[in-house]
Amino acid sequence: MPGLVKKTLLSGAFALAMSSCISDGPNQTGGEYLATHGILLQDSLLHVSLKGIPADTFWTTYDAPSRIREDLDRLGGEPSHLGDTILLAGRSGGFTSEPRMSFQISDTSMLDSLVPGDSSSLRLTLAFPRPSFGLEELKASVEKAGSRDSIGFEVSSWDSTDAGLTEDAWKTRVAVLTRTFLYRQDTSGALPAPTAKDTIYLRSKTAYSDTGDAIQARTLPGLFRQLLKAPANKHLVHLRLTYLPAPGPDSGAVMLRLGGQLGDNAGLANGPLLLFGKTASAKGGNSKNRLQTQAIGSLRGVNYRLRYAGPPENMLTANLRGLHVVLDRARLLDSIDAFLVRNHMPVHPRSGESDFDLSYFVPFAKITLPVDTPTLEGGFPLEMRMVTAIDSLLGDTVKGGVRIDEVPSGSSKVLWYTFEPGHPENILDNVSISYVTRDSDLRQVILSFSRDSSRNDSIYIRRGETKEMNTGLGGYGSSRLMMTLEAGSSSLTVRSYLTVRPEFEKNAFKDPATGETVNDLIKLLPHYLKPGDTSITLRATHGFQRLLNRARTGTNILQDFEFRPASPSAVDTSVDKSGTNVPDKVPYPVLSVIPPKLNAGLLQVDVDMYLYPLKAR
């Protein structure tokens, strides 16, 4: 078709001319897209700036689980930190963290070193690694005025033995208990009573000082007595450290960063250890007197649960909680038309096609979110990312927006289903939620897949609690099904939302003079959220392309813009005079809170975009 070839050549030449003006990241010029699809543009380039666009809806969700650990912590109320290098322990602001760890005693000769009647022959060692970046800020967090010299923790122990079990039965029991106690974040309400409880105090003010207490050993008399009950048996010991508030106003609370899984190169002493014998040392000696945390494949048996008691709309860094913003397409188009009229620019007629609107092409767009006095721990700037995705509602299961369902206690309800592409009558998989009463206060939520039962799972939740459950749907690529669960006395309220094909917006920037990609962290800092900033501006080109070009957006699909802290997000910008200390990411979890600025409970954003009116295809 000669006409089509001619259009392609013309658009390619035009794109080449425009590539020096507008670029959507390295090798991603708007003109390249147009050349590929044979689209001609009007000569005019429209720059549209919209202030105070109201969000149709907004909410927060935690980051999706890591693919590496997907089979371990795919679901649950909060992100899992299984095998993390640093464990959070204590309280700071609205954050409280409980570390936990497991030890498998397979060599019973270790128990021979326990001296009956002398509990000092069993000790737990915890380390305070000194990071290369962010060290001074970490010191300041524990040495601040009013902070306590020592932080108390209740250590709950759950001890299980292989008594009366075959070797295979013991392996099965270890796997089940490890999943129950260590992997999951939601089982505390369903755990049996601990077999022992102890109290320890960790010196905090001197933990990170140059001559401080980098490794601290504490006795566990309760666990010591428990282990001596079965000295000839194998043991699996799970420990949970719960912060003990000080009497009166707890103004001296701090959050400790303990060593977790740091690898053999960092030395065994930098992770949790159990020491057997009065002379055992964390730094050396007989290996039979030092026990590392349980090996779980390539990971170690360490984890922590971080809770945040602040407003649910706040973005967080340590658990990577992002803010989702949905804009109403019709309202946005009306605002664009009004802006063009006010500025004496031509208003382009909207496409009459049913599924796609090709009135405009968006070569570049950004969105600005106002924030309300962020609390940036240590004063560290934070890298923020934009994730855009669409809510594809799988046929007629729901009509746009967040789906809300009520599941009565003792019943099950199919909330979602997948079908064969192009044949909605052929159901492939039903996704259902069951709500089970376990006692007067405890409930169990069971997620079931009719086709792939290996994906079935459950969480425990107490009456009156709200938790989050995340999973995906098979056959829909990088989909993510997010569910907020509100546990009532007689029914469960489920708010669910499905994102499909989520993508990080391009986060590379080019030097306007040379055109070279900027990778130097100092030069990129203006694109970070810094102390004193009142807004976050992020590129959102891909999201606005889909929002404007999909005519069905706002009716039975929604465009989702998520402001999400990067992982890791905090940057240490200190540079000494010798220039040897260059900016780098802070290696430990930073507890920063980013509240969006709301007006009477409503959220408004600013949108800045370039539009090419399309005239032919």
MARTI-775954 format. One record per residue (C-alpha): x, y, z; residue in one letter. Coordinates in pm, whole numbers, padded with zeros to 5 digits, always signed. Layout:
<lumros>
XYZA ...
</lumros>
This chain:
<lumros>
+00000+00000+00000M +00197+00304-00122P -00009+00552+00080G +00072+00372+00403L +00443+00358+00319V +00442+00730+00245K +00279+00805+00582K +00537+00596+00761T +00827+00776+00593L +00681+01118+00664L +00619+01042+01029S +00969+00900+01065G +01126+01217+00924A +00911+01434+01150F +01002+01220+01450A +01372+01266+01379L +01330+01642+01381A +01136+01634+01706M +01366+01397+01893S +01593+01681+02000S +01298+01860+02160C +01111+01590+02348I +01251+01262+02473S +01087+01010+02701D +01408+00851+02828G +01708+00694+02654P +01619+00550+02313N +01252+00625+02380Q +01162+00925+02165T +00798+00990+02094G +00879+00998+01725G +01004+00640+01726E +00666+00522+01850Y +00487+00724+01584L +00709+00594+01305A +00641+00238+01413T +00265+00289+01402H +00245+00507+01094G +00085+00806+01265I +00087+01164+01131L +00075+01461+01368L -00058+01813+01349Q +00217+02075+01331D +00123+02224+01667S +00270+02099+01993L +00040+02175+02286L +00183+02228+02634H -00091+02180+02894V -00048+02262+03264S -00337+02167+03493L -00347+02266+03859K -00551+02104+04134G -00697+01809+03944I -00902+01612+04201P -00823+01244+04241A -01123+01021+04178D -00993+00774+04437T -00668+00716+04625F -00534+00453+04866W -00209+00291+04973T -00073-00062+04935T +00248-00232+05036Y +00502-00327+04774D +00453-00660+04596A +00662-00951+04735P +01003-01022+04584S +00999-01284+04309R +01286-01465+04480I +01068-01523+04787R +00734-01545+04612E +00660-01899+04727D +00755-01808+05084L +00566-01486+05146D +00334-01433+04851R +00051-01330+05081L +00015-01166+05418G -00064-00841+05590G +00274-00673+05542E +00591-00735+05343P +00813-01014+05473S +01176-00946+05566H +01287-01309+05562L +01665-01326+05526G +01715-00948+05542D +02064-00825+05625T +01935-00585+05892I +01662-00652+06150L +01460-00368+06302L +01392-00393+06676A +01222-00136+06899G +00995+00164+06859R +01028+00498+06683S +00748+00743+06613G +00454+00543+06483G +00671+00237+06407F +00712-00075+06622T +00917-00374+06511S +00947-00730+06644E +01244-00933+06514P +01226-01309+06513R +01471-01585+06440M +01491-01963+06439S +01766-02204+06543F +01774-02573+06451Q +01978-02788+06691I +02056-03099+06486S +02381-03183+06666D +02271-03276+07017T +02633-03265+07141S +02588-02886+07158M +02354-02938+07451L +02632-03117+07641D +02792-02775+07699S +02494-02654+07903L +02580-02661+08273V +02277-02758+08485P +02197-02481+08732G +02406-02220+08546D +02195-02034+08289S +02498-01831+08177S +02600-02138+07975S +02334-02043+07717L +02343-01697+07564R +02190-01518+07269L +02422-01274+07089T +02295-00985+06881L +02516-00755+06674A +02499-00388+06577F +02680-00363+06240P +02833-00024+06154R +02723+00076+05802P +02952+00249+05553S +02685+00509+05475F +02446+00677+05716G +02655+00589+06023L +02648+00934+06184E +02271+00957+06146E +02233+00610+06298L +02447+00712+06596K +02239+01026+06643A +01916+00825+06645S +02023+00630+06957V +02228+00903+07126E +01957+01170+07107K +01863+01361+07420A +01610+01174+07632G +01681+00834+07479S +01733+00541+07715R +02070+00382+07783D +01918+00036+07739S +01614-00099+07556I +01418-00390+07702G +01271-00682+07508F +01062-00980+07608E +01202-01288+07436V +00931-01548+07370S +01059-01895+07285S +00880-02181+07113W +01075-02506+07146D +00984-02824+06953S +01168-03158+06959T +01185-03473+06749D +01071-03691+07040A +00865-03983+06909G +00905-03879+06542L +01072-04052+06251T +01334-03856+06056E +01087-03782+05774D +00817-03678+06020A +01064-03446+06193W +01157-03282+05860K +00789-03227+05785T +00730-03079+06129R +01028-02844+06090V +00892-02721+05755A +00541-02662+05895V +00664-02486+06210L +00908-02271+06016T +00632-02150+05787R +00398-02086+06080T +00642-01904+06307F +00892-01744+06071L +00772-01692+05715Y +00434-01542+05780R +00353-01203+05930Q -00003-01273+06040D +00003-01583+06260T +00071-01424+06599S -00298-01448+06686G -00301-01822+06617A +00030-01923+06779L +00032-02153+07083P +00158-02016+07412A +00538-01981+07425P +00727-02260+07599T +00948-02002+07772A +00976-01627+07825K +01281-01421+07915D +01366-01052+07943T +01681-00896+07800I +01816-00541+07784Y +02033-00417+07498L +02265-00121+07548R +02151+00124+07284S +02330+00456+07337K +02674+00300+07290T +02576+00039+07031A +02720+00222+06728Y +02992+00432+06893S +03357+00377+06800D +03429+00203+07130T +03079+00072+07184G +02901-00257+07231D +02891-00390+06875A +02813-00746+06992I +02600-00806+07300Q +02537-01145+07462A +02239-01205+07693R +02133-01509+07894T +01795-01677+07838L +01723-01869+08163P +01373-01978+08055G +01494-02128+07726L +01795-02277+07908F +01566-02474+08140R +01348-02580+07847Q +01640-02723+07647L +01766-02921+07946L +01433-03106+07957K +01533-03296+07640A +01915-03293+07611P +01920-03601+07387A +01672-03470+07129N +01694-03247+06826K +01531-02906+06877H +01380-02633+06665L +01372-02304+06856V +01187-01994+06741H +01245-01662+06918L +01039-01343+06901R +01162-01017+07056L +00885-00783+07173T +00970-00426+07273Y +00909-00338+07640L +00796+00023+07687P +00955+00223+07966A +00740+00332+08262P +00558+00657+08198G +00570+00845+07866P +00791+00643+07635D +00981+00941+07491S +01309+00756+07496G +01208+00492+07244A +01451+00413+06963V +01469+00172+06671M +01773-00056+06673L +01929-00200+06358R +02052-00551+06439L +02256-00778+06216G +02050-01034+06025G +02179-01234+05731Q +02503-01059+05642L +02685-01345+05472G +02994-01537+05577D +03229-01261+05458N +03090-01030+05727A +03166-01286+05998G +02930-01509+06191L +02934-01274+06488A +02742-01007+06294N +02429-01223+06286G +02225-01375+06572P +02395-01667+06744L +02319-01908+07026L +02630-01974+07240L +02655-02304+07432F +02898-02313+07727G +03028-02048+07967K +03343-01980+07764T +03184-01979+07417A +03250-01663+07218S +03069-01511+06923A +03398-01412+06762K +03569-01750+06756G +03635-02080+06929G +03481-02421+06881N +03214-02419+06608S +03013-02670+06813K +02958-02397+07071N +02816-02144+06823R +02488-02196+06640L +02380-01979+06348Q +02017-01920+06262T +01836-02192+06070Q +01933-02240+05704A +01637-02207+05466I +01780-02270+05122G +02007-01973+05053S +01844-01770+05330L +01883-01764+05706R +01601-01789+05956G +01568-01420+06044V +01269-01194+05991N +01091-00901+06153Y +00745-00755+06160R +00722-00379+06128L +00394-00212+06226R +00293+00147+06159Y +00020+00312+06365A -00019+00631+06160G -00279+00731+05899P -00339+00470+05626P -00287+00719+05341E +00077+00788+05437N +00356+00653+05218M +00632+00461+05402L +00989+00367+05316T +01085+00075+05543A +00791-00138+05428N +00764+00042+05093L +00403+00152+05105R +00296+00343+04794G +00007+00578+04721L -00227+00491+04432H -00401+00780+04256V -00682+00733+04002V -00794+01026+03784L -01132+01048+03614D -01069+01047+03238R -01373+01253+03140A -01292+01520+03399R -00929+01530+03281L -01033+01575+02916L -01273+01853+03014D -00989+02024+03205S -00761+01994+02900I -01027+02150+02675D -01085+02433+02922A -00710+02503+02944F -00678+02515+02565L -00972+02754+02534V -00836+02985+02806R -00499+03000+02632N -00646+03047+02284H -00528+02711+02157M -00728+02488+01923P -00943+02223+02089V -00906+01895+01906H -01227+01691+01858P -01238+01366+02049R -01228+01038+01864S -01556+00856+01814G -01399+00508+01825E -01544+00282+02091S -01235+00133+02252D -00953+00372+02165F -00932+00748+02138D -00651+00861+01906L -00717+01234+01930S -00385+01303+02104Y -00045+01144+02143F +00138+01216+02471V +00518+01234+02419P +00584+01355+02772F +00385+01401+03094A +00453+01444+03463K +00237+01451+03772I +00293+01645+04096T +00167+01523+04432L +00153+01774+04720P +00291+01635+05047V +00230+01752+05402D +00555+01789+05601T +00726+01454+05537P +00927+01304+05823T +01257+01195+05667L +01460+00995+05919E +01818+01115+05933G +01732+01393+05689G +01808+01153+05404F +01669+01245+05060P +01440+00971+04924L +01426+00834+04572E +01067+00806+04453M +00936+00605+04158R +00617+00614+03953M +00444+00287+03866V +00158+00299+03619T -00080+00014+03550A -00438-00042+03442I -00720-00205+03631D -00852-00470+03395S -01173-00600+03539L -01192-00936+03364L -01512-00898+03172G -01833-00838+03361D -01712-00915+03714T -01738-00549+03815V -01802-00206+03664K -01493+00003+03727G -01320+00106+04048G -01254-00088+04363V -01474-00393+04403R -01641-00427+04746I -01778-00761+04867D -01925-00890+05192E -01844-01251+05288V -02060-01381+05578P -01886-01580+05849S -01885-01954+05774G -01930-01903+05399S -01728-01865+05080S -01773-01630+04785K -01621-01622+04434V -01487-01270+04386L -01285-01297+04065W -01254-01534+03772Y -01034-01567+03468T -01150-01685+03129F -01004-01796+02800E -00897-01488+02598P -01172-01407+02350G -01410-01659+02507H -01555-01522+02832P -01794-01817+02846E -01498-02051+02914N -01407-01993+03279I -01049-02100+03358L -01013-02022+03728D -01242-01905+04008N -01085-01704+04290V -01280-01722+04614S -01256-01598+04973I -01377-01793+05278S -01433-01643+05623Y -01401-01879+05920V -01458-01806+06290T -01187-01970+06504R -01291-01829+06843D -01478-01528+06981S -01207-01292+06857D -00993-01474+06599L -01092-01520+06235R -00929-01698+05940Q -00944-01574+05580V -00883-01844+05317I -00796-01760+04956L -00872-02041+04709S -00801-02094+04338F -01022-02355+04170S -00762-02441+03905R -00426-02405+04081D -00470-02517+04441S -00098-02472+04509S -00169-02098+04526R -00426-02142+04804N -00338-01973+05130D -00483-01809+05439S -00416-01543+05699I -00542-01493+06053Y -00707-01170+06155I -00872-01049+06474R -01222-00908+06486R -01205-00534+06415G -00865-00553+06242E -00783-00448+05886T -00515-00631+05687K -00393-00649+05331E -00356-00956+05108M -00169-00951+04777N -00153-01213+04503T -00172-01241+04124G -00386-01416+03864L -00245-01686+03640G -00240-01609+03269G -00246-01231+03310Y +00127-01163+03305G +00253-00929+03575S -00087-00884+03734S -00137-00795+04099R -00459-00851+04291L -00472-00633+04603M -00731-00697+04872M -00802-00501+05189T -00973-00716+05451L -01189-00572+05730E -01285-00835+05986A -01633-00789+06132G -01811-01002+06388S -02041-01168+06136S -01890-01084+05796S -01569-00991+05617L -01552-00679+05399T -01318-00728+05101V -01205-00433+04888R -01018-00566+04585S -00837-00404+04295Y -00647-00569+04009L -00359-00403+03826T -00235-00546+03498V +00098-00489+03324R +00240-00244+03580P +00551-00060+03461E +00801+00172+03621F +00801+00502+03437E +01135+00595+03285K +01354+00735+03561N +01658+00828+03350A +01735+01193+03280F +01942+01356+03006K +02175+01652+03026D +01994+01926+02828P +02326+02054+02686A +02490+01727+02582T +02200+01484+02557G +02396+01232+02765E +02215+01024+03028T +02278+01161+03378V +02381+00893+03626N +02571+01106+03880D +02379+01092+04208L +02456+01451+04305I +02309+01580+03978K +02003+01360+04022L +01927+01483+04375L +01681+01749+04257P +01461+01458+04150H +01456+01320+04505Y +01222+01411+04789L +01432+01623+05024K +01373+01772+05370P +01149+02075+05336G +00997+01969+05003D +00624+02031+04966T +00560+01812+04661S +00680+01515+04457I +00700+01548+04079T +00745+01228+03877L +00737+01141+03510R +00415+00964+03413A +00423+00959+03031T +00322+00597+02987H +00031+00626+03228G -00114+00934+03060F -00072+00778+02717Q -00296+00492+02821R -00534+00720+03007L -00595+00941+02705L -00579+00677+02433N -00807+00417+02593R -01160+00547+02551A -01295+00287+02796R -01081+00421+03082T -01310+00532+03362G -01596+00302+03263T -01472-00055+03290N -01097-00005+03327I -00907+00247+03538L -00560+00397+03498Q -00355+00370+03816D -00069+00607+03911F +00133+00483+04209E +00384+00703+04393F +00621+00449+04544R +00948+00487+04739P +01236+00308+04566A +01408+00011+04727S +01632+00118+04893P +01517+00478+04890S +01736+00684+05128A +02059+00849+05010V +02353+00962+05225D +02468+01285+05057T +02756+01369+05293S +03086+01425+05112V +03410+01486+05300D +03679+01726+05183K +03898+01448+05046S +03617+01337+04821G +03654+00973+04925T +03305+00950+05071N +03067+00975+04776V +02687+00972+04802P +02532+00626+04810D +02217+00447+04919K +02177+00395+05294V +02212+00017+05352P +01976-00013+05650Y +01597+00038+05665P +01507+00405+05703V +01177+00493+05872L +01047+00787+05671S +00681+00890+05645V +00538+01086+05351I +00184+01213+05411P -00004+01344+05106P -00150+01690+05153K -00527+01658+05175L -00791+01928+05163N -01097+01827+05366A -01007+01465+05299G -00969+01518+04922L -00650+01482+04720L -00555+01708+04428Q -00260+01675+04190V -00100+01891+03922D -00052+01755+03570V +00192+01888+03312D +00192+01731+02966M +00270+01783+02600Y +00006+01683+02346L +00034+01615+01973Y -00307+01635+01805P -00333+01340+01564L -00476+01405+01220K -00430+01079+01030A -00339+00713+01067R 
</lumros>
